[in-house]
Amino acid sequence: MSNVSDYIDSNKERFKAELFDFLRIPSISTDSDYKNDVKDAANYILDKLSSLDLDRTELFETDGNPIAYGELITDESKPTVLVYGHYDVQPPDPMDLWETPPFEPTMREGDIYARGASDDKGQSFTHVKALESYLRSDTDFPVNIKFIFEGEEEIGSPHLVPFIEEHKDLLECDMVLISDTAMFAEDTPSITYGLRGLAYMEVEIQGPNRDLHSGVYGGAVDNPANVLSDIISQLKDEDGVIQIDGFYDDVIELSEDDRETYRQLPFDEEEYKEKLGLAALKGEKGYNTLERTSARPTLDVNGMWSGYQGEGAKTVLPAKAGAKVSMRLVPDQDPKKIAKLFKKHVESLAPDTVSVEVTEHHGGHPAITDLSFYGLQAAADAFEEVYGIEPLFTREGGSIPIVADFQKVLGAQSILMGFGLNSDAIHSPNEKFALKDFYRGIRTSAKFFELLPEHS
């Protein structure tokens, strides 16, 4: 693979410049004002695939944002890898907390700062550049490869599963390669073999038919903000146990072997607290921090609103109050079932002095990859060769719902080869991605493709 390595070395600056161009596109899928930018991002990644003279490249329109596709079939007898990534990004809010503009990539102390740098433009772009490094260095590509880039991951991928179901033959593969997760720590590569699922809900409390003067009406009507606070306070007990009836019915408890694996991970809780600026941690009683954040279900309020929030004072009794709530799920919890249980429970807690509306936004199933899968072993060897250290196998607390869908629809297991870090501030101001890991990601991807036929 020396020619491939030499090509990567001699094209580093161009690779970075192309990534920067990708990051400059504000492809915010949750805001319709950016619909044209989202399509620009789809066309950008399609152009990069098309420039490689693959067997096929195509932009598939959906009822939402388009899907960019490309494929190269070298030998039907060799393994086929489907690379999945997403080109859409989260909104950059709050803007005032960014040190540099979110869509003007900036280098600081070896890190690329931009929205989408780590989630997921920077990470997914590594595989495009790995393929290019083979093809442009006149090196035979060792496997078959297909790419699928979507633009709706950050809003729950509503049109991706129908697309996969409709194009099962096109997307047939032996495995799915995804880089949208994090390494365990800096210079400590890890392969994620488990992801939590998600049920995302919204609660709205309606009180009087208009905002009221708190002096004139206070004490006579129930305050929706107070009612919402009471409901939220009853969703978990003081030990962090979720109080929704039936919530834990399908949870697979951690085995002693699972818990021993967690205990052996190099985790420093004091350093963890220090990085978060916290004096103490809080979570479900009876479990350690790593277990709580990746192998146990959770319930968290993501946002709340009600009444006057401007500068100064306004003596108002609000007519409405609302909250967005996410629940991370573990095997074998079903997001639809959990959503129904949540709705029933919240409605049971609401007094007759108000009305309550509970809306399900989106969800996804948890997923586990078989640790003996040959693709996983090839990925581990690739990491070890590039990073010089044997990778860890971990579960991750986040959700990539499509992983379970790939397994269900295509019968393909996913390899979660993450190059980012949990400290990359994805979904937050000042998102970043280490430039060295962008380059090491390209090398690791290239090495994975080289080693895969041997493991198969």
C-alpha positions, 0 to 999 in steps of 0.5 A: 500500500506504499503508493496509496500512503505516498498519495495521501502524504502528497495530497494532504493540503488539498484534502483539507482544502476540499473538506473546508469547502464542504464545511462552508456549506450551511446544510442545516436540515432542520431549517427549511430556509437552508434547503438550497444549501442542503442540496448544494452539499449533496451535489458537492459530495456527489461531484467528489464521487463522480470525479473518481470515475466510478461505475455509477454515481447518481443523485436520488431525489426523495420527498425530503432531501436528496441522497447521493450514491456511488459504487465501484464493483471490482470483483463480485467474489470480493466483499462489498462495503456500503459506506454510509454518511450524512452531509446535513448538520445541526443548527449552530445556535447559540451563535454568540458562543462560537469563537469563530463563524460556524461555517468558516472553517478555522484551524486552532491548535491542530483542530478544525473548528466548524459546524459538521467538522466531526459530525459528520462531514469530516469523518465521512469524507475520510472514506472518499479520500481513501478510495481516491488514494487507491484509484489515483495512485494506480493501485487496485482497489481490494474490495467492492464499495458503495456510498450512500450520503443522506441529508436528513440524519439530524432530523431522524432520517425520515426518507432513508428507510423507504429508500433502502427498502425500495433499493435493496438490490442496489444497496446489497452488501456484506457490511456497512461502514460508518464513521459517525462516532467517537474514539474512547480518548485522544490517541486511543482508537475504539470501535463502537459495537453498540448504540442506544436507540432513541424516542424523541417527544414533545409536551405542550401544556395549555392553560388559559386562552391567553397570557394573564396578568399574574396579579389579577389572575394569580392564585385563581388559575393553574400556571402551565409552567408550574404544571409542566415542572411538576410533571417533569419532576415526576418522570424520574425518582431521586435515584435516577430511575425512570418512573414510566410504567413498563419502561424497563420491561424489555431492557436486557440487563448487563451481564457480569462479563459486560460490567467487567469489560466496562471496569477495565476501560481506562476511564478517569472520573475526576478528569471527566468531571473537570472537563465538564466543569462539574463538582459531582455527577448524577445518574441511575443508582447502582451503575457507573458512569460509563454504564449509565452513558452507554448501556442504560436507558435515560430520559432527559429534557432537551428544552423548555419554554414558557412565558416572558423571557426577555430582558427585565420583568413582565408579570405574566401568567403564561397560557402555554408551556412546553418541553422537548424530551429525549429517551435513549434506549437499550436492547430490546426496547422499542421506540414506538412502544416507549413513545406510547408509554411516555404519552400515557404516563404524562397524560396521567400526571396532568391535572384537569386544570390544563390540557396536555398534548404529547407529540412523538417526533422521531426515534430509532432502535438500539443496535449491537454488532457481533464482536466476532464479525470479520469486518470488525476484526479487519477494522481493529487491525487497521486501527492498530497499524495506523495508531500503533495501539490495539483499539478498544471495543466500546458501546456508545450512548448516542443513537444512529437509528439507521444502523438497526435499519441496515441490519433489518432491511439489508441483513448487514452488520455495521462497523462503527469506525469513529475518528472523532472525540467526545470532546469535539462538541458536536451539536454544540458551539465550537464543534471541532475535529482534529486535523491529525485524525482526519488524516489518520482516518483516511489512512485507517480507512485505506488500510481497512479496505486492504485487510478486509479480503484477508479476514473474509 
